[in-house]
Amino acid sequence: MVGASEHWNRPSFFAMKYLQDKGYRVIPVNPQAKGEAILGEKVYADLAEIPDRIDMVDIFRRAEAVPAIVDQAIKQGAKVVWMQLGVRHDAAAAKAEAAGLKVVMNRCPKIEYSRLNGELAWSGVNTGIISSKRRKL
């Protein structure tokens, strides 16, 4: 997760925690927190420092940072580049796709995971409490 934050109230922190709770290993990348730990995982300055295989690169950075991150993702052999909500870079996406990576833009894996697995109820969505259907008396 590029742009992972050590601050509990940042979106990247709770997205990382959620994904970890679902069984995924999330490796935080944040040059300012290099060498520290976020949610039990060592923080790296960039993707090139990560010694393990990378399946997906989740980008919590502004669009102008995406091309350099995509270049690193390609070099590291990642399979997917995922740009968070509000992040889109068409040229970098095209480069990643040309290199064989799958690309997702302007989406959050935490939200998509919970949506696809029917878990949005914890936030008050899909609870059945509010409905357009008339209750049978």
Secondary structure, DSSP 8 states (H G I E B T S, - for coil): -BT--SSTTSHHHHHHHHHHHTT-----B-GGGTTSEETTEE-BSSGGG--S--SEEEE-S-GGGHHHHHHHHHHHT-SEEEE-TT---HHHHHHHHHTT-EEE-S--HHHHHHHHTT-GGGGTTT-SSS-SS----
